Amino acid sequence: MITVDDVRAVVRELPRSYEVLVRGRIKFRVGRIVYLDFSRDQSIMGFAFPREWRPVLVSSEPDKFMLPIQSELRWNWARVRLAAIDLAEMHDLVLDAWAMVVPKRVAAAFAQSGPPAPEADAEALVTPARGLEV
């Protein structure tokens, strides 16, 4: 299962990002904008995500993704069960959420110079093209 420390390892490299504790919940911000937060038991991560794409995300994998709580439906926000994702997927969700809240030039500069995505476990690295002769 993905932990808050796994997320911290990714967030540590992101410009303008910082961690706060609000009412016992860990949140990550850029300026005053929250782009990641965790449930009190740290089993669910909320993340910045385009409102118009939420229904598609949730319906594509309802065992993994959830709509935000009622009071957060007006925001660009979704939630994910951390036990249902791997490191590579967490990395992508965190970077995409962060990129939604920083200036485009900051995200572009980071994409040019940022560290590569972590490798997933061996099972996730199997691709359809592997083993095929060219």
N, C-alpha and C positions, 0 to 999 in steps of 0.2 A: 504494500500500500504506500502511496505517496504521502509524505509528511510535510509539515510546515518547514522543516529544515531543508528538505529537497527544494521547495519553492524559494526559500531564502537564498540558496546557492545560485539560482537563476537570477533573482531580483538584485542580488548584490552587484551584478555587472551592469545594471540598467541605469543610464543617466537620469538624474532628477528624481529617482525613486527613493522612498524611505518608508520605514515601518512605524506604525503607531499601535497603541493598545487603547481601545475605546470600549468602555463598559465590559471589560474582560474578554473582548474579541480582538484578534489580530487583524489588522488592515494594512494594505500597502497603498501608498498615495504618490501622486505627482502633484506638487503644489497642494491644493485643498481637495483635489479630485481623487476619490477612492477608485482603484481599478481592480483590486483583489480584496476579498475578505474571507474569513473562515468562521464556521459555526463554532460555538463554544467547545464542543467536543472534538473539533478539528477534523471531522469526517467529511464535511462538505465545503467546497470552495466556491464563492461567488466571484464572478469575473465580468469585466466590461465586455459587452457583446451587442451587436446591432439589434435593436428591438424588432425590426422588420424580419429578421432571420431567425428569431427565437423559435417560432412554431416549427420551422423546418429542422432546426437542431434537435429540439426535444422529441419530435416525432420520429426522427431518424434513429435515435438510440435512447428510448425512454428509461431504460435501466441504468443509464449513465448520466444523462442530462435532465435537468428539471427547470421549470419556470421559477422565477424569483418569487419571494413571498408577496402577498397582495400589495403591501405598501411600497414595494420596489418595482411594480409592473410598469410604472411610468418612465423608468430609467432604462438606459441601454445596459441590460444586466441579464445574466443567466447563472445557473448553478450546476456544479458537477460533483458526483460522488467520487472522492479521491481513491477509494478502493477499486474503482472501475477503470482507472486510466494508468498508463505506464509513464515512465520518465519523459519519453519523447513527446507524447501527447500533452503532458503537463507543460513542458517547455514551450510548445506551440501556443497553447492557450494563454500562458503568462505573457509571452512576447506580443501576441495579437492584442491582448487587453491593454498592455502598456502602450502599444503603438496607437491605440485609439485616443489616448489622453495626452500624449506629448505632441509638441509641434512636429509637423511632417518632416521638417529638415533635421530634427533631432533623431527621429526614427530612421530616416534615410541614412544619416551619417553612421548610426549604430549598425544598420544592416550591412554597410560597406566594411566596417571594421570589427564588428562584434564576433564573439566566439561561435564556433559551429554548434549545431544542435547535438545533444548527447546521444550516444548510441543506445538504442533500446536493447532489450534482452535478445538472445539468439533466435527465439521463435519469431519475434516481430521483424527480424531482419530478412526472413525468407521472402524472396520476391519471385513473381511468376517467371521472370526471365532467367533466373539462376538455373544453371544446369543445361540450358539450351545452347546448342552450338550455333555459331554465327557463320 
